[in-house]
C-alpha cells in the first residue's frame, strides 16, 4: 500500500489539500469542525505522524483583538499566526477581531459558548461590561490571559510592558533631550487602562522632577487619525513654544503629517509608541525622535505559553515579568 499523503486525507475528510496542510502543520485559520474532520481522517488512514492521544481531541485557544486596520494589531495577529504554526496540530489558535467601541459585542464574544475553548487571550479595551464578561468565564474555569492591555483588573494574567515605566521614560527623554524648553503636550486614548498608566507615569515624572519644561496639556485623540491631528493642531496653536509631544497611543501617522507640515513641527521633540513604516520614516527624517516599541511578538509568544501551561500542555512556568519595551532612535534603525 502506498504511503498516505495529503490528497488521501483530503478525500476522506471532504476538504481541500490546502486545508489538510494547514491543519496538520498547525497554521490556524481553519474552522474547528474542519480541523476535527481532518484529524479524524488522518487517524483513520494511519497517517504516519504523532497525534498525541493525551490531548483528548482538539484544544482551541481563542484570541480576540480589535482594530485590525492598525499596524500594531496586524503585527500581533501575524505573531499569533506564526507561533501557531509551530504548535502541535491538535492545538488550534483561532484569531478574530471585534469592534473596539462596542463593549457589548466584545462581552458577547467573550461569554459565547458556540464552540468549546481551552483558553482565551484578550487584547481588548477595559470597560465594566467587558470586565463582567471576563469575570464570568473565569468563574467557569476558562483560562484567561490579557495581552497588551487588561480587560479586567480582577482575574487573568497580564502579559505586556510596564506602561507606567514607559510613560516615565518618555518624559525623561523629552526633559533631557528636547531641542528647547517650553510646554509639553501628550495625546492618549482614554478607554485603555495601559494608556492611562502611561500618562500617569509621564505626569508623575514631570511632577517629581520640576524644571524649565512642564507637562501642560493632554488631549484625547481616541487613536483616530482625524481627531488626533486636530488635537495636535490645537496644541500647536495654544503653545507657540511647544517643546515636546508624547503620543501614548496610536494614530502616529496623522501626528507625523501635522509636524511635517507645520512650520514649527521640527522644533517639537516627539516620542511615541510602536515601530511601523510611518514611524520608521519619521525617525529617519527627524520628525520623530524616540519610538518605544512594546514587542507584540514577544507578548504573543508568552501569552500562548501561559495558556499552554494552564491547560497542562507544558510543565515550564512562563516568566510573568513585564515584557521589555525597546527604545528606538534614528541611530538604531
C-alpha positions as CSV (number, residue, x, y, z in Angstrom):
1,X,0.0,0.0,0.0
2,X,1.4,3.4,-0.9
3,X,2.2,6.0,1.7
4,X,-0.7,8.1,2.9
5,X,-0.5,11.7,1.6
6,X,-2.4,15.0,2.0
7,X,-4.6,14.1,-1.1
8,X,-5.7,10.9,0.6
9,X,-6.6,12.7,3.8
10,X,-8.4,15.4,1.9
11,X,-10.5,12.9,0.1
12,X,-11.6,11.1,3.3
13,X,-12.2,14.4,5.2
14,X,-14.1,16.0,2.3
15,X,-11.8,19.1,2.2
16,X,-9.1,20.5,0.0
17,X,-5.4,19.6,0.3
18,X,-4.6,23.2,1.4
19,X,-6.9,22.7,4.4
20,X,-5.2,19.4,5.3
21,X,-1.8,21.1,5.1
22,X,-2.9,24.0,7.4
23,X,-4.4,21.6,9.9
24,X,-1.5,19.1,10.1
25,X,1.1,21.9,10.3
26,X,-0.9,24.0,12.8
27,X,-1.2,27.1,10.7
28,X,-4.6,28.1,12.0
29,X,-7.3,29.8,10.1
30,X,-9.4,26.6,9.7
31,X,-12.8,26.2,11.2
32,X,-12.7,23.9,14.2
33,X,-15.2,21.4,12.7
34,X,-13.0,21.0,9.6
35,X,-9.9,20.6,11.8
36,X,-11.8,17.7,13.6
37,X,-12.6,16.1,10.2
38,X,-9.0,16.3,9.0
39,X,-7.6,14.8,12.3
40,X,-10.2,12.0,12.2
41,X,-9.3,11.2,8.6
42,X,-5.6,11.2,9.3
43,X,-6.1,8.8,12.2
44,X,-8.4,6.6,10.1
45,X,-5.8,6.3,7.4
46,X,-3.0,5.7,9.9
47,X,-1.1,8.8,8.8
48,X,2.5,8.3,10.0
49,X,2.7,11.3,12.3
50,X,2.3,11.6,16.1
51,X,-1.1,12.8,17.1
52,X,-1.0,12.7,20.9
53,X,-3.9,10.9,22.4
54,X,-3.3,12.7,25.7
55,X,-4.8,15.9,24.2
56,X,-8.2,14.1,24.1
57,X,-9.2,15.9,20.9
58,X,-8.7,19.4,19.7
59,X,-7.8,22.2,22.0
60,X,-9.0,25.6,20.8
61,X,-7.3,28.8,22.0
62,X,-9.3,31.9,21.1
63,X,-7.5,35.2,20.6
64,X,-9.8,38.2,20.5
65,X,-8.4,41.5,19.3
66,X,-9.6,44.9,18.0
67,X,-8.6,47.4,15.3
68,X,-7.3,45.0,12.5
69,X,-6.6,48.1,10.3
70,X,-3.7,49.2,12.6
71,X,-0.1,48.1,12.1
72,X,0.3,47.2,15.7
73,X,-2.6,44.8,15.8
74,X,-1.7,43.3,12.5
75,X,1.8,42.6,13.9
76,X,0.2,41.0,16.9
77,X,-2.2,38.9,14.8
78,X,0.6,37.7,12.5
79,X,2.7,36.8,15.5
80,X,0.0,34.5,16.8
81,X,-0.3,33.0,13.3
82,X,3.4,32.3,13.1
83,X,3.6,30.8,16.6
84,X,0.5,28.7,16.0
85,X,2.3,27.1,13.0
86,X,4.9,25.7,15.5
87,X,2.4,24.1,17.9
88,X,1.0,20.6,17.9
89,X,-1.6,20.2,15.2
90,X,-4.3,19.5,17.8
91,X,-3.8,22.9,19.3
92,X,-5.9,25.4,17.2
93,X,-5.2,29.1,17.7
94,X,-8.2,31.0,16.4
95,X,-7.8,34.7,15.8
96,X,-10.7,37.2,15.4
97,X,-11.5,40.8,15.8
98,X,-14.3,42.8,17.4
99,X,-15.4,46.4,17.2
100,X,-13.4,48.5,19.6
101,X,-16.1,50.9,20.6
102,X,-18.8,48.2,21.0
103,X,-18.2,46.7,24.5
104,X,-21.5,44.8,24.3
105,X,-20.3,42.9,21.2
106,X,-16.9,42.2,22.9
107,X,-18.6,40.9,26.0
108,X,-20.9,38.7,23.9
109,X,-17.9,37.2,22.1
110,X,-16.1,36.6,25.4
111,X,-19.0,34.6,27.0
112,X,-20.0,32.8,23.8
113,X,-20.2,29.1,24.1
114,X,-20.8,28.4,20.4
115,X,-17.5,26.5,20.3
116,X,-15.6,24.9,23.1
117,X,-12.4,26.7,24.2
118,X,-9.4,25.6,26.1
119,X,-8.2,29.2,26.7
120,X,-9.0,32.8,25.9
121,X,-6.4,35.5,25.1
122,X,-7.8,39.1,25.0
123,X,-6.4,42.3,23.6
124,X,-9.5,44.5,24.1
125,X,-10.3,47.7,26.0
126,X,-11.3,47.9,29.6
127,X,-15.0,48.5,30.3
128,X,-17.3,47.4,33.1
129,X,-19.4,45.3,30.7
130,X,-16.3,43.6,29.3
131,X,-14.8,43.1,32.8
132,X,-18.1,41.4,33.9
133,X,-17.9,39.0,30.9
134,X,-14.3,38.2,31.7
135,X,-15.1,37.5,35.4
136,X,-18.0,35.2,34.3
137,X,-15.9,32.9,32.1
138,X,-13.1,32.9,34.6
139,X,-15.6,31.7,37.2
140,X,-16.5,28.9,34.8
141,X,-12.8,27.7,34.8
142,X,-11.7,29.1,31.4
143,X,-8.1,30.3,31.5
144,X,-8.0,34.0,30.5
145,X,-4.8,35.9,29.6
146,X,-4.7,39.6,28.9
147,X,-2.2,40.8,26.3
148,X,-1.1,44.4,25.6
149,X,-3.9,45.7,27.9
150,X,-6.1,44.5,30.7
151,X,-9.8,43.9,30.2
152,X,-10.3,43.0,33.9
153,X,-8.3,44.1,37.0
154,X,-9.5,41.1,39.0
155,X,-8.8,38.0,37.0
156,X,-6.4,36.7,34.4
157,X,-2.7,37.1,33.9
158,X,-1.5,40.2,32.1
159,X,1.2,40.0,29.5
160,X,2.6,43.3,28.4
161,X,5.1,46.0,29.1
162,X,5.4,48.2,32.2
163,X,3.3,51.0,30.8
164,X,3.9,53.3,33.8
165,X,7.6,52.9,33.2
166,X,7.2,53.6,29.5
167,X,5.4,56.9,30.3
168,X,8.2,57.9,32.7
169,X,10.8,57.0,30.1
170,X,9.1,59.2,27.5
171,X,9.1,62.1,30.0
172,X,12.8,61.5,30.7
173,X,13.7,61.6,27.1
174,X,11.8,64.8,26.4
175,X,13.0,66.6,29.5
176,X,16.7,65.7,28.8
177,X,16.8,65.7,25.0
178,X,14.3,68.3,23.7
179,X,15.7,70.9,21.4
180,X,14.3,73.7,23.6
181,X,12.4,74.3,26.8
182,X,8.7,75.0,27.0
183,X,5.3,73.4,27.4
184,X,4.9,69.7,26.9
185,X,1.8,68.1,25.4
186,X,0.5,64.5,25.3
187,X,-2.3,62.6,23.5
188,X,-3.9,59.3,24.5
189,X,-6.9,57.0,24.1
190,X,-8.7,57.1,27.5
191,X,-10.6,53.8,27.1
192,X,-7.4,51.8,27.6
193,X,-6.0,51.3,31.1
194,X,-2.5,51.0,29.8
195,X,-2.7,54.3,28.0
196,X,-3.8,55.9,31.3
197,X,-0.9,54.2,33.0
198,X,1.5,55.7,30.5
199,X,0.1,59.2,31.0
200,X,0.2,58.7,34.8
201,X,3.9,57.8,34.6
202,X,4.5,60.7,32.2
203,X,2.8,63.2,34.5
204,X,4.4,61.8,37.7
205,X,7.9,62.2,36.2
206,X,7.4,65.9,35.5
207,X,5.8,66.5,38.9
208,X,8.7,64.8,40.7
209,X,11.4,66.4,38.5
210,X,10.4,70.1,38.1
211,X,12.3,72.0,35.5
212,X,12.0,74.6,32.8
213,X,9.8,72.4,30.7
214,X,6.4,71.3,32.1
215,X,3.6,69.0,31.1
216,X,0.9,71.5,30.3
217,X,-1.7,69.8,28.0
218,X,-3.4,66.4,27.5
219,X,-5.6,65.7,24.5
220,X,-7.8,62.6,23.9
221,X,-7.4,61.5,20.3
222,X,-9.1,58.1,20.5
223,X,-6.4,56.6,18.3
224,X,-8.3,58.2,15.4
225,X,-6.3,59.9,12.6
226,X,-8.5,63.0,12.2
227,X,-9.2,63.5,15.9
228,X,-5.5,63.1,16.9
229,X,-4.4,65.5,14.1
230,X,-7.0,68.1,15.3
231,X,-5.8,67.8,18.9
232,X,-2.2,68.4,17.9
233,X,-3.1,71.4,15.7
234,X,-4.9,72.9,18.7
235,X,-1.9,72.3,21.0
236,X,0.5,74.0,18.5
237,X,-1.9,76.9,18.3
238,X,-2.2,77.2,22.1
239,X,1.5,76.8,22.7
240,X,3.7,78.6,20.1
241,X,6.8,77.4,22.1
242,X,5.7,73.8,22.3
243,X,8.8,71.8,23.2
244,X,7.7,68.2,23.3
245,X,4.9,65.8,22.4
246,X,4.2,62.3,23.7
247,X,1.7,60.1,22.0
248,X,0.7,57.4,24.4
249,X,-1.4,55.5,21.9
250,X,-1.9,55.1,18.1
251,X,-2.6,57.3,15.1
252,X,1.1,58.3,14.8
253,X,0.9,58.8,11.1
254,X,-1.6,61.7,11.5
255,X,0.6,63.4,14.1
256,X,3.7,62.9,11.9
257,X,2.0,64.6,9.0
258,X,1.0,67.5,11.2
259,X,4.5,68.0,12.4
260,X,5.9,67.5,8.9
261,X,3.7,70.3,7.5
262,X,3.7,72.7,10.4
263,X,6.4,75.5,10.4
264,X,7.4,74.6,14.0
265,X,7.0,70.9,13.7
266,X,10.7,70.1,13.7
267,X,11.1,72.1,16.9
268,X,8.9,69.6,18.8
269,X,10.6,66.6,20.4
270,X,8.3,63.7,19.6
271,X,8.1,60.4,21.5
272,X,5.6,57.8,20.5
273,X,4.9,54.0,20.5
274,X,5.4,51.2,18.0
275,X,7.9,50.8,15.1
276,X,5.9,50.9,11.9
277,X,6.6,52.0,8.3
278,X,5.3,55.5,9.3
279,X,7.4,55.9,12.5
280,X,10.5,54.4,10.9
281,X,10.4,57.0,8.1
282,X,9.6,59.8,10.7
283,X,12.7,58.8,12.7
284,X,14.8,58.8,9.6
285,X,13.5,62.2,8.6
286,X,13.9,63.7,12.0
287,X,10.2,64.3,12.6
288,X,10.0,61.7,15.3
289,X,12.8,61.4,17.9
290,X,12.1,58.3,20.0
291,X,9.9,55.2,19.5
292,X,9.1,52.9,22.4
293,X,8.2,49.6,20.8
294,X,6.3,47.1,23.0
295,X,7.4,43.9,21.1
296,X,4.0,42.4,20.3
297,X,5.7,39.3,19.0
298,X,7.1,38.6,22.5
299,X,3.7,39.3,24.0
300,X,2.0,36.8,21.7
301,X,4.6,34.1,22.5
302,X,4.4,34.5,26.2
303,X,0.6,34.7,26.3
304,X,0.4,31.4,24.5
305,X,3.0,29.9,26.8
306,X,0.8,30.9,29.8
307,X,-2.3,29.3,28.3
308,X,-0.5,26.1,27.4
309,X,0.9,25.9,31.0
310,X,-2.6,26.4,32.5
311,X,-4.2,23.7,30.4
312,X,-1.4,21.3,31.2
313,X,0.4,21.0,27.8
314,X,3.8,22.1,29.3
315,X,5.5,21.9,32.7
316,X,7.5,25.1,32.0
317,X,6.4,28.0,34.1
318,X,6.4,31.1,31.9
319,X,8.1,34.3,33.0
320,X,5.4,36.8,34.2
321,X,7.7,39.8,34.5
322,X,6.8,42.7,32.2
323,X,7.9,42.4,28.6
324,X,10.9,44.7,28.0
325,X,9.9,47.6,25.7
326,X,12.5,48.6,23.1
327,X,13.8,52.2,22.7
328,X,14.5,53.0,19.0
329,X,16.0,56.2,17.6
330,X,17.2,57.2,14.2
331,X,20.7,55.9,15.0
332,X,19.4,52.4,15.9
333,X,17.3,51.8,12.9
